[in-house]
Structure formats: structure tokens, C-alpha cells
């Protein structure tokens, strides 16, 4: 669900733990180290941008990457790129800014349609400012996209939005609960790592700690990156995931190629992590009808993971052959969301094309050298400043100002709970019960007799849903005004467990990708991005005592001041179509729910709905 090239890359999500090393990340303002002297210690974002072509770049017909391994491969990439270009009819055709970025990365990696890429870039610059506010994963994704385009990311979104490096540093250094959650959720740590390493900038130890904490250490998923899930008995278990592993391998490859970005004491950890992840990936390919990986979407997952493995010089010939066979089933050059299906899917094609072209997040690059940007390996200048390459009228500074942090909130309950007494009969009849709860506690439940997808179940139960780019934004006219940077519909599943209460689990995919099981329960809970992001719907199905929701009132909270650099937004996470989102590791995992600014579906950002949006 992702791809990349050039020197700086960044895309989205992960979990974070305290570093055992005394290495401050984005600390108090001070003269930043020159690009060549960067040692992964302190970076306030003010160091000037430098650029070196990505490692292993090759000459190609149009831009930087050759896709002509074989005639079949070249034809496959061409057909897919043509279909993606045809789907571009304007800014709204690819959903939100994250979807536009995915399209740019796919076409650049395919060396195709520079005219369409130019239009997409203009649209991204228009939509980007709103997209990156309070959205660290989305900001990293935009920076990464600029790097892949061969543009200087510093003022890529204009003077009003400001220096993107300083803005990203502000997000990472913001210790308010809401922003820490946003930085650490889903693909956040992954995208941030890609963006920083491609620019040869230091990666904070706490970001690497969070990233590495999402790797399995035992059992069949040892070596895989993934997320944790709640079990019916209240315990958590780790789930190794190809998508998470793919973007993590891109991170690790870049870190190995850019030692200046790595904090002291982390090189051996990174090498061991990459080796274990590669082994897991190579050992878990399916072989029934070809070599591929499957989760929610085989094309998406295979595209993400295979492209990352190719960047590590692993042979993916058999995998490309399988993908080309799947591509033929749609008849239009695109790939499908589900294995062996015939309906083309935009996000699946964005990500599958990366594996066939051989260019993922660590290697995609347009071949363009940014004007006026020095090499990262050139002789360092005496004292780097925050002056942007484009010399904008105003120059943001990193002078800290004290602003109140935005605490996690709990909605005040004033609405009317609905009647859930029909749940038992519904699930006993092997249908699906759908529960919908508004922010004020108003709720309603109904039985769905059709549930091929989560969206079909919602509508079969009698609810009217409005979607935008695959993300459910309104149910039965609520909210009356949609603003996913402030609040969103979280999506949940629960499985009846005998006479015990059923436990809610946050969905790891979007409603259009989810396939509810007969006799299960679906939940939709509207919440603000500042709400506790682990908070599930207030009603729980208990067959021994069917009750209506009775959530608790909001506790009084007093914001406390926190120091944040000028130029960074007031802490508060924002939502963007899930790229999907990266979850936490078994021991310290949190089980996030809110989507990251990355893709269109109501799925965690760590998991692009596929490019689902790449979560970001």
C-alpha cells in the first residue's frame, strides 16, 4: 500500500516506548548540525534540506527506474499506469490528499504519465495544508511524496503552511496525550522514519523504539511486524501482517543505507530486525496458485511487501508473475481488492504496481534533482540556518512558546440509548446485529440480513450511510457537518461468546473491505479525535442481561501547558483515510482505533485499505 524513491521518505504509523538511550529527539532550539554531519541526536527541523539520489537507482526510459525486466513486466506496468491515469479526472477522483499522494507515488515508480503527475502534484499542494494539520503521519507522507517527486519538501505546501520539517519536529516533540497518540498510531512511526531517512535527517530514538516494538518476537509470527488484537478472554495476541512488515522493511532498508540517521546503539538492532522480517516474509508466501501474501487484499499486501523485498535484492520473479495473472482477471489493467475478483480497485492498483515495477517507498524517485539543494555528502557549511531554499518572505523559527495541551476528552452523555433487545434473536438466526452510537450517547440497533461487507450490513439494517473515498462519514444524517479532522465514525466488531459479554474489537479494515461473520455484531461509534482512542461503544452485548447503553459522564479536566516549537500546530490528532494504521506490539500494544490521515477507509492507518488507503 505504498511506494517511494529519492532521498527523503515518510509515511505513517507505529507505537512508541521510552528509549533506554539518553538521546533527545527534536530538543530545545539550537544550531542544527549540517547535513553531512548529522548524527541522529538532535533536530529541531531547521536544518536545510539536502539531497542525494536513492541507493541503487537505475536509468530508465522516462524517469529514474527501469521497469523493463521482461516484456510481460513492462506491459503490466504500462497497462496499470494507463488505468490509473484514466481514473484521474480531478482532485476528488482520488479521494483525500493521502489518496492523491498514493497515486503520485505509483505513477512515479512506474515511470509513466508525467502530465498526470503534474496535475496530481498541483492538487496535492492545494489539499495538503488542511490534510497535514495535527496529522503527523499525513505530514510525513506529503514530505515523502515531495522527495519522490524530486522537489524540496521544506516549503512544498507554501509559506502559509510553513517549513514542513519544523512542523514535523513540532509534532514529534509535542508531549500532549492527543499528539503522542497521533504520532505513534498505526503507520505514524513508519512514515516519519521514511521521510527523515530519505533526507538523511536524524530519526529520534523514541520513534525507532515505537517502530521496533511492533515486531513479533515468538511463535509463527516471530520477525513479522503487525498489531495486537483483543481476544474473547480479555488477553491480547500479536498478529503478523504483510502490510506492516512491508513498510517496516522499507524503513529498515533506508536506515541501513543512511547510518547518519541512526541513533547511537541502534545499528545492530536495525540489522537484526531487518533480517528477521525478511525471513518471516520469505517463509510465509502462499504457494497454492502462485507466490503472494494475503490479508484483506492479496494485491495490496503483495505489492507492499514484495516491493520492499525487491529493494533488499530479494528475487520476486514468481511474485510478479502471480500479480500479472491477477491483473489479467480485471481485463482493464488494474488489480482487484480481493484475490481472483474481477472488479478493479484504485488502492489495490496503487500498491500492486509497486511490486511489478520494483519501486517501493525506499527507492521510488522521479529522477529530478531539486534546484538549489546541496548534496547530503558535500562539505558541511559552518552554521546551517532555517532559511528555506525557496527564500520565502517569512522564515519560521523554532523558538518555543507555551501553549495549553489538549487533553483527551470523554463526551457528555445526553442522548437516548436505543433498544437492543433484538440482538439475541438476530445473531441466533445467523444474521448480523448492527449498533450505531452518536457522540452524545444516542444509539440505535437493528438486524442485517445481508452482510457481504460491513457497509452492506450497515445499510441492510436500515441505516443510510454516506461515504467519501471509502470512509463512512455520515450515518442517518449524523453528523450534520462532516469534518474528519475533528471527529469520525470508528468501526468495531464483536463476536458473541456463549453467555459471556461480547468484547468489541476495533476493525482492522474499512467497511467496504470487511466481511462480517454470520451471528456477529457490528458497531459504529462517533467520536472526536481528542477522545480516548481506545474507547469502544458504550453498549456491550451480554446475552444474560440485554441492556441499553449507559456511558459515564465526562470527567472534568484541566489542560496543562506544554512547550511546543513555534510553527507546530496545537496538539490534537486528525483523521485521514486509513492508510490503515500501525498497531502496537504484544507486550506494549495499545490497540488503536482512530484512522490516520492516510487513506479513505475507516480502518487503522497502519493498514492502508490499501492504500486504504495507505493510511495516510
FENWO-V675309 format. One record per pair of residues at least 24 apart in sequence whose ideal C-beta (glycine too) atoms are under 8 Angstrom apart, sorted by the first residue. I is the first residue (numbers start at 1). J is the second residue. Records with the same first field share a line. If there is no record, write none. Layout:
BEGIN
I=J / J
END
This chain:
BEGIN
1=102 / 243 / 246 / 247 / 300 / 301 / 303 / 304 / 347 / 350 / 351 / 579 / 580 / 599 / 607 / 608 / 609 / 610 / 611 / 612 / 613 / 614 / 615
2=102 / 105 / 246 / 247 / 250 / 304 / 351 / 354 / 360 / 361 / 579 / 608 / 611 / 614
3=105 / 106 / 108 / 109 / 148 / 307 / 351 / 353 / 354 / 359 / 360 / 361 / 364
4=105 / 109 / 144 / 147 / 148 / 194 / 198 / 250 / 359 / 360 / 361 / 362 / 363 / 364
5=54 / 57 / 64 / 65 / 108 / 109 / 147 / 148 / 359 / 362 / 363 / 364 / 365 / 366
6=51 / 53 / 54 / 147 / 148 / 149 / 150 / 198 / 364 / 365 / 366
7=50 / 51 / 52 / 53 / 54 / 147 / 198 / 199 / 200 / 376
8=49 / 51 / 143 / 144 / 146 / 147 / 153 / 194 / 195 / 196 / 197 / 198 / 199 / 200 / 201
9=143 / 144 / 147 / 148 / 194 / 195 / 197 / 198 / 250 / 254 / 361 / 362
10=139 / 140 / 141 / 143 / 144 / 147 / 168 / 191 / 192 / 193 / 194 / 195 / 196 / 198
11=137 / 140 / 141 / 144 / 187 / 190 / 191 / 194 / 195 / 247 / 361 / 579 / 598 / 614 / 615 / 616
12=137 / 138 / 140 / 141 / 186 / 187 / 188 / 190 / 191 / 192 / 247 / 579 / 581 / 582 / 596 / 597 / 598 / 605 / 606 / 614 / 615 / 616
13=137 / 184 / 185 / 186 / 187 / 188 / 189 / 190 / 191 / 579 / 580 / 581 / 582 / 596 / 598 / 604 / 605 / 606 / 615 / 616
14=184 / 185 / 186 / 187 / 188 / 189 / 190 / 207 / 210 / 211 / 213 / 214 / 582 / 606
15=184 / 185 / 189 / 210 / 213 / 214 / 582 / 583 / 584 / 585 / 588 / 589 / 590
16=180 / 183 / 184 / 189 / 206 / 207 / 209 / 210 / 213
17=206 / 209 / 210 / 213 / 588
18=206 / 209
19=205 / 206 / 208 / 209 / 263
21=205 / 263 / 264 / 265 / 266
23=204 / 205 / 263 / 264
25=172 / 173 / 202 / 204 / 205 / 206 / 207
26=169 / 170 / 172 / 173 / 204 / 565
27=173
28=400
29=397 / 398 / 399 / 400 / 565
31=383 / 384
32=384 / 386
33=380 / 384
34=380 / 381 / 382 / 384
35=200 / 374 / 376 / 378 / 380 / 384
36=260 / 376 / 377 / 378 / 379 / 380
37=380
38=200 / 201 / 202 / 260 / 261
39=202 / 260 / 264
40=202 / 203 / 205 / 260 / 261 / 262 / 263 / 264
41=202 / 263
42=202
43=169 / 201 / 202 / 204
44=166 / 169 / 173 / 398 / 565
45=163 / 165 / 166 / 167 / 168 / 169 / 170 / 398 / 565
46=163 / 165 / 166 / 384 / 385 / 386 / 397 / 398
47=165 / 201 / 384
48=154 / 374 / 384 / 385 / 386 / 387 / 389
49=152 / 153 / 154 / 165 / 199 / 370 / 373 / 389
50=199 / 200 / 373 / 374 / 375 / 376 / 378
51=147 / 152 / 199 / 369 / 370 / 373 / 374 / 375 / 376
52=200 / 375 / 376 / 377
53=365 / 369
54=198 / 362 / 363 / 364 / 365
55=257 / 363
56=311 / 363
57=363 / 365 / 367
60=111 / 367
61=111
62=111 / 112 / 114
63=108 / 111 / 114 / 365 / 366 / 367 / 368
64=111 / 365 / 366 / 367
65=109 / 111 / 357 / 358 / 359 / 363 / 364 / 365
66=111
67=110 / 111 / 356 / 357 / 358 / 359
69=320 / 358
72=321 / 324
73=320 / 324 / 356
76=320 / 323 / 324 / 327 / 356
77=110 / 111 / 112 / 353 / 356 / 357
78=110 / 112
79=327 / 333
80=110 / 327 / 333 / 334 / 335 / 349 / 352 / 353 / 356
81=106 / 107 / 110 / 112 / 113 / 353
82=112 / 113 / 333
83=332 / 333 / 334 / 344 / 349
84=113 / 116 / 334 / 346 / 349 / 350 / 353
85=112 / 113 / 116
87=346
88=116 / 119 / 120
90=123
91=123 / 126 / 127
94=120 / 346 / 469
95=468 / 469 / 470 / 577 / 599 / 600 / 613
96=127 / 131 / 468 / 469 / 576 / 577 / 597 / 600
97=124 / 127 / 128 / 130 / 131 / 132 / 138 / 142 / 576 / 597
98=131 / 138 / 141 / 576 / 577 / 579 / 597 / 598 / 599 / 600 / 613 / 614 / 615 / 616
99=346 / 347 / 469 / 577 / 599 / 600 / 611 / 613
100=124 / 127
101=141 / 142 / 144 / 145 / 614 / 616
102=347 / 350 / 351 / 599 / 608 / 611 / 613 / 614
103=350
104=145 / 148 / 149
105=144 / 145 / 148 / 350 / 354 / 361 / 364
106=349 / 350 / 351 / 353 / 354
108=148 / 149 / 359 / 364 / 365 / 366
109=148 / 353 / 354 / 357 / 359 / 360 / 364
110=353 / 357 / 359
111=357
117=149 / 366
121=149 / 151
125=156 / 157 / 158
128=156 / 157 / 161
129=157 / 158 / 160 / 161
130=485
131=576 / 597
132=157 / 161 / 164 / 167 / 597
133=485 / 569 / 574
134=171 / 179 / 182 / 485 / 529 / 569 / 570 / 571 / 572 / 573 / 574
135=182 / 485 / 573 / 574 / 575 / 576 / 596 / 597
136=168 / 171 / 172 / 179 / 182 / 183 / 188 / 192
137=182 / 183 / 185 / 186 / 187 / 188 / 191 / 192 / 576 / 579 / 581 / 596 / 597 / 598 / 605 / 615 / 616
138=574 / 576 / 596 / 597 / 598 / 616
139=164 / 167 / 168 / 171
140=168 / 188 / 191 / 192 / 194 / 195 / 616
141=191 / 195 / 579 / 597 / 598 / 614 / 616
143=168 / 195 / 199
144=191 / 194 / 195 / 198 / 361
147=195 / 198 / 199 / 365
148=364 / 365 / 366
149=366 / 368
150=365 / 366 / 367 / 368 / 369 / 370
151=368 / 370
152=370 / 371 / 372 / 373 / 388 / 389 / 390
153=195 / 199
154=388 / 389 / 390
155=388 / 389 / 390 / 392
159=392 / 393 / 394
162=396 / 567
163=386 / 388 / 395 / 396 / 567
165=199 / 201
166=386 / 396 / 398 / 565 / 567 / 568
167=567 / 568 / 569
168=192 / 195
169=398 / 565 / 568
170=564 / 565 / 567 / 568 / 569
171=568 / 569
172=204 / 207
173=564 / 565 / 568
174=405 / 562 / 564 / 568 / 571
175=405 / 562
176=405 / 406 / 407 / 562 / 571 / 572
177=405 / 407 / 408
178=405 / 406 / 407 / 408 / 529 / 530 / 571 / 572 / 573
179=405 / 571 / 572 / 573
181=408 / 533 / 573 / 592 / 594
182=529 / 572 / 573 / 574 / 596
183=207
184=210 / 590
185=533 / 573 / 581 / 582 / 592 / 594 / 596 / 604 / 605 / 606
186=578 / 579 / 580 / 581 / 582 / 583 / 592 / 595 / 596 / 598 / 604 / 605 / 606 / 607 / 615
187=247 / 579 / 580 / 581 / 582 / 596 / 598 / 605 / 606 / 607 / 608 / 614 / 615 / 616
188=581 / 582 / 596 / 605
189=214 / 582
190=244 / 247 / 248 / 250 / 251 / 582 / 606
191=247 / 598 / 616
193=251 / 254 / 255
194=247 / 250 / 251 / 254 / 361 / 362
196=261
197=251 / 254 / 255 / 257 / 258 / 261
198=254 / 258 / 362
199=376
200=258 / 260 / 261 / 376
201=261
202=260 / 261 / 263
203=255 / 261 / 262 / 263
204=263
205=263 / 266
208=255 / 262 / 263 / 266 / 269 / 270
211=248 / 251
212=269 / 273
213=584 / 585 / 587 / 588 / 589
214=244 / 248 / 582 / 583 / 584 / 585 / 589
215=248 / 273 / 276 / 277 / 585
216=240 / 280 / 585 / 586
217=586
221=280
222=276 / 280
223=276 / 277 / 278 / 279 / 280
224=277 / 280 / 281 / 284
225=277 / 582
226=583
227=508 / 582 / 583 / 584 / 589 / 591 / 604 / 606 / 607
228=583 / 584 / 585 / 586 / 589 / 590 / 591
229=505 / 508 / 591
230=503 / 505 / 591
231=503
232=495 / 497 / 500 / 502 / 503
234=503
236=586 / 589 / 591
237=586
238=585 / 586 / 589
240=280 / 284
241=295 / 301 / 607
242=281 / 284 / 293 / 294 / 295 / 301 / 302 / 304 / 305
243=295 / 300 / 301 / 304 / 305 / 580 / 606 / 607 / 608 / 610
244=582 / 583 / 606 / 607
245=277 / 280 / 281 / 305 / 308
246=281 / 301 / 304 / 305 / 306 / 307 / 308 / 360
247=304 / 308 / 361 / 582
248=273 / 277
249=274 / 277 / 278 / 281 / 305 / 308 / 309 / 311 / 312
250=307 / 308 / 311 / 360 / 361 / 362
252=277
253=308 / 311 / 312 / 362
254=362
257=362
260=376
274=312
278=309 / 312 / 314
281=305 / 309
282=309 / 314
285=319
289=322
290=318 / 319 / 321 / 322 / 325
291=318 / 319 / 321 / 322
292=319 / 322 / 323 / 339
294=339
295=607
296=337 / 508 / 509 / 513 / 607 / 609 / 610
297=336 / 337 / 338 / 339 / 345 / 347 / 348 / 513 / 610
298=326 / 338 / 339
299=323 / 326 / 335 / 336 / 337 / 339 / 345 / 348 / 349 / 351 / 352
300=337 / 347 / 348 / 351 / 352 / 608 / 610 / 611 / 612
301=610
302=352 / 355
303=335 / 348 / 351 / 352 / 353 / 354 / 355 / 356
304=351 / 354 / 355 / 360 / 608
305=355
306=354 / 355
307=354 / 355 / 357 / 358 / 359 / 360 / 361
308=360 / 361 / 362
310=355 / 358 / 360
311=360 / 362 / 363
316=355 / 358
319=355
320=355 / 356
323=352 / 355 / 356
324=356
326=352
327=352
337=512 / 513 / 610
345=610
347=470 / 599 / 600 / 608 / 609 / 610 / 611 / 612 / 613 / 614
348=610 / 611
350=610 / 611 / 614
351=608 / 610 / 611 / 614
396=566 / 567
397=566 / 567
398=565 / 566 / 567
399=565 / 566
400=563 / 564 / 565 / 566
401=563 / 564 / 565 / 566
402=561 / 562 / 563
403=561 / 562 / 564 / 570
404=559 / 560 / 561 / 562
405=559 / 560 / 561 / 562 / 571
406=530 / 559 / 570 / 571 / 572
407=530 / 557 / 558 / 559 / 560
408=530 / 531 / 532 / 557
409=528 / 530 / 531 / 554 / 557
410=531 / 532 / 535 / 552 / 553 / 554 / 555
411=439 / 440 / 441 / 527 / 528 / 531 / 551 / 554
412=440 / 553 / 554
413=440 / 441 / 538 / 550 / 551 / 552 / 553
414=440 / 441
415=440 / 441 / 442 / 443
416=441 / 442 / 443
417=441 / 442 / 443 / 539 / 548 / 549 / 550
418=442 / 443 / 444 / 445 / 548 / 549
419=445 / 548
420=445 / 539 / 541 / 546 / 547 / 548
421=546
422=446 / 447
423=521 / 541 / 546
424=543 / 546
427=496 / 519 / 520 / 521 / 541
428=519
430=518 / 519
431=518 / 519
432=457 / 461 / 516 / 517 / 518 / 519 / 520 / 521 / 522
433=461 / 520 / 521 / 522 / 541
434=458 / 460 / 461 / 463 / 521 / 522 / 523 / 524
435=521 / 522 / 523 / 524 / 537 / 539
436=463 / 475 / 476 / 523 / 524
437=523 / 524 / 525 / 526 / 537 / 538 / 539 / 549
438=478 / 526
439=479 / 487 / 526 / 527 / 528
441=538 / 549 / 551
443=537 / 538 / 539 / 548 / 549
444=476
445=539
448=516 / 522
451=515 / 516 / 518 / 522
452=515
453=511 / 512 / 513 / 514 / 515 / 516
454=491 / 507 / 510 / 511 / 512 / 513 / 514 / 515 / 516 / 522
455=511 / 512
457=516 / 522
458=511 / 522 / 524
465=511
467=511 / 512
468=600
469=577 / 599 / 600 / 601 / 613
470=510 / 512 / 577 / 599 / 600 / 601 / 609 / 612 / 613
471=510 / 577 / 578 / 595 / 600 / 601 / 602
472=511 / 524 / 602
475=524 / 526
478=526
479=526
484=574 / 575 / 576
485=529 / 574 / 575
486=528 / 529 / 574
487=526 / 527 / 528 / 529 / 575
488=526 / 527 / 529 / 575 / 594 / 595 / 602
489=524 / 525 / 526 / 602
490=524 / 525 / 526 / 527 / 593 / 594 / 602
491=522 / 523 / 524 / 602 / 603
492=522 / 523 / 524 / 525 / 536 / 537 / 593
493=520 / 521 / 522 / 523
494=520 / 521 / 522 / 523 / 540 / 541
495=519 / 520 / 521
496=520 / 521 / 541 / 543
498=543
499=543 / 544
500=542
501=540 / 541 / 542
502=540 / 541 / 542
503=540
504=536 / 537 / 540
505=591
506=536 / 591 / 592 / 593 / 604
507=602 / 603 / 604
508=580 / 583 / 603 / 604 / 607
509=580 / 601 / 603 / 607 / 609 / 612
510=578 / 600 / 601 / 602 / 603 / 609 / 612
511=601 / 602
512=601 / 609
513=601 / 603 / 609 / 610 / 612
527=594
529=572 / 573 / 574 / 575 / 594
530=572 / 573
533=573 / 592 / 593 / 594
534=590 / 591 / 592 / 593
535=593
536=593
576=605 / 615 / 616
577=601 / 609 / 612 / 613 / 615
578=602 / 603 / 604 / 605 / 606 / 607 / 608 / 609 / 612 / 613 / 615
579=605 / 606 / 607 / 608 / 609 / 611 / 612 / 613 / 614 / 615 / 616
580=604 / 605 / 606 / 607 / 608 / 609 / 610 / 612 / 613 / 614 / 615
581=605 / 606 / 607 / 615
582=606 / 607 / 615
END
